Amino acid sequence: MTFRLSSAARRAASSASALLVALCLHSATALAQNGNHGNASPPPPFTYDQHEAAMAFADDLASRRNLDPAWVRQQIGAAQRLPAVIRLTTPAPSGTAKNWAAYRARFIEPVRLQAGLQFWQTHREPLERAEREFGVPASLIVGVLGVESLYGRHTGNFRVMDTLTTLAFDFPASHPRAAARAEFFRSELEQYLSLAQRTGQDPLALRGSYAGAMGWPQFMPSSWSKYAIDFDGDSRIDLSGSPADAIGSVANYFKHFGWQTGLPTHYPVAFDPATLDLDALLAPDILPTFSVERFTAHGAVLEGAALQHSGKLALIELQNGDPANGGAPPSYLAGTENFYVVTRYNWSSYYALAVIELGQAVQALVEGR
C-alpha cells in the first residue's frame, strides 16, 4: 500500500526541514566564531627591522667595527622587543624602603648553602689555583657564583639579542637615568655583536638574564670581552659550560678592579652619640674616603684591627625597611677599598655584602665550622 501526504503535510515537513538546516548552520557558525576567538593568534612580535634608529645604529656599528653591514642589520633587525624586559627594568615606585634582612635571606639560605658546599668540594682545585694566581679568596668567588646564578642553575632564558636591543632602544623612560642606561645598553649590544662575530657564535642563539648578562658569572658582553679567561686549558673561553673558566674569570675581574690580597672587606662599626655626624659620614656614599682618624672624628667607633687600618674607609648604610612601618633601624659597617671593589661587580652595597656573607657561610661548611 502506498501512502501519500497531503499538500498541507508536505508544506509543513518542508518548513521543518528548512528550520533544522538553518539551526544547524547557525550552530556551526557560532562554534567556529567562538573557537577562533578562544584560539586567536597573538599579534606578531615587534622586530627592530621596523625601528629606524636601530637600523641607523646597525649601519654605524658596522662601519666603525668593520663588520658586514648586511649581517649586522640582519641580527639587529631580527631582535624582538620584549615587554617583559621593559617591565622588569622599570624602577620600583619612589619611597620603597630597601630591606637588608629580607635581601640577605634570599641568598643565605639552605639550598644555596648546600649547592655552594658541593660546588666548592667539586671544584676545589681551580678555586685554590685562582686564589694563588690572583689573590682573590675562594670564598668570594663562591659567593659571586652563588648569588649570580646558583652555581650555573639559573643563567637566564631570555635571548641576549632581544634583551640588549630592547634596552638599547626602548629603555623605560620613567628611569631617572634612562638616557645614560640606554647608551650603556647600546654599547653592550655593540660589544655583543663584535664578540659573536669574533668567536663565530650565533647572536640569536645565546640566552641570558633580562639585562643581557650571560653564563655562570653573569658577565655582560663588555666584561666577557675584557675579563673572561680560559682557566681550564682547553684554549677556549666558556662561561656557560666550564666552571673553571667561570672561577678564573671572576678572580681576574676582581684583580683588575684593584683587589688587595689580605685586606678585609669591612669592619664592625658603632657610634658615639656625642660626636656623631652621620650626614658627613654618609656624604661620600660607598666610596672609601676617610682615614681612620677622620672616620672616628665624625663619631664612628672602631675596635681592634680596624684601628690599624692604613687605607680609606666608607660608612656603609643598609636599610632594614621603614622603621615607621614596622621595619628595623639601618645596619652599618665600615667598608674598605676591597668592599668597594666587590661593588664594581654590581653597584650595590646590599649585593656586595650578600656575596661576602654567602661565601663566608659556605667556607664555614667546607671547614666543618
Steps between C-alpha positions, in 0.01 A plus 500: 500500500632842410448794738485852364535821705256775452619835364473655846707223652766531231525878561533445877774240450688729262486791747628278782791381287593854407490608866722207601758586233501864608551403865788271410669768290460756780648262756798416278569868435481583871735216591747609236489860620540401863783264412684768302452748783634263765802397293574831330867532411679779687629785289851439366777642720652832407840451340763769474527492123199734534691740729672781310746589777597136548574457132702823494695371800564173315650682204718717723614201706592304189705792371686562827566132576574400141218244502281388212214756491248245373590260783468768769167622361375142484588429866360824643201485268412150621503607866157512662375767737434333835234675713596276794854638494371857497274418794779333700731797443245762605607638840294434812276787616692772681491472876523120504728418793783252448532213744839340562361223718254394229763533226750292697243227562462449124861385472618371837259207505526119510471422127770747400724402791487130412553574132798717592647226715470250216646749253801571724568132561469416131712790371750538782802488264408796274378697803835452677690576181302821443573610856871437449522671161273800559499536878118496507352278774319185389216601730440820304495315167258242642281782637479672162412185305241407760325836497526548124378166369469246785814333363381484143142391567339835418679677217193653334272400215467825304663524160791735562449665162142586591578637846791718396318643200183564702692686770714685245199650319203466738648550845226606746465878483391510866851407613685804643805420284318367197719670239825386661372145546381478140846614388656233722290228338580625151865463592436149634311409183801613298733294719270199470487502122876551478555210741264273307667583170847446648416162658272373224195472725143556384383825666140377494581176682653615829275547801545694821335723758243771433792746496709301252743345752634157407640181644583384852649838602232698312751712309377777277652488149760768580612311810518177299724673244728659761522257793388151396789255482569138410575343839458132417765491225280398207589812296148639507294714736173345610320678784188287459653153496835527678491567876879544492473777240231666713718478812808644330301773328341623825841508668649685202215754514562586864877515453453743213287728719765518770442216744762514776603158626457460875300819553161449673192621318350670805510550875228531766413857593313668783428868574578752769177702533687797644716553190302323225467688170310240299440730202872561460579128526240408238574785259758308288259204473691169464824652368777458762600854589583523871818417684446325832568830675241695301253213519511489879504880525150499347373270774571151360634253757743229383672223690788256461647453152286779359699755698815385321348533154734713286270562204173686450160411642138564409194478720261249341133538591259211442133572555279239666163624384320810620521528881177702495320201346636208697853499359820487703769769525772496232811282527842661462851381424836657417582408141859478374638535149431128449133546586489766229666257256219249558246771414666537159344164411157635584465858619315417821621474859217252565629277220860529617425399858276212385783365283752535783279337763386215274862415422594512866205278596591242235865507613386426855317191371807390303716533810243325720430807712 
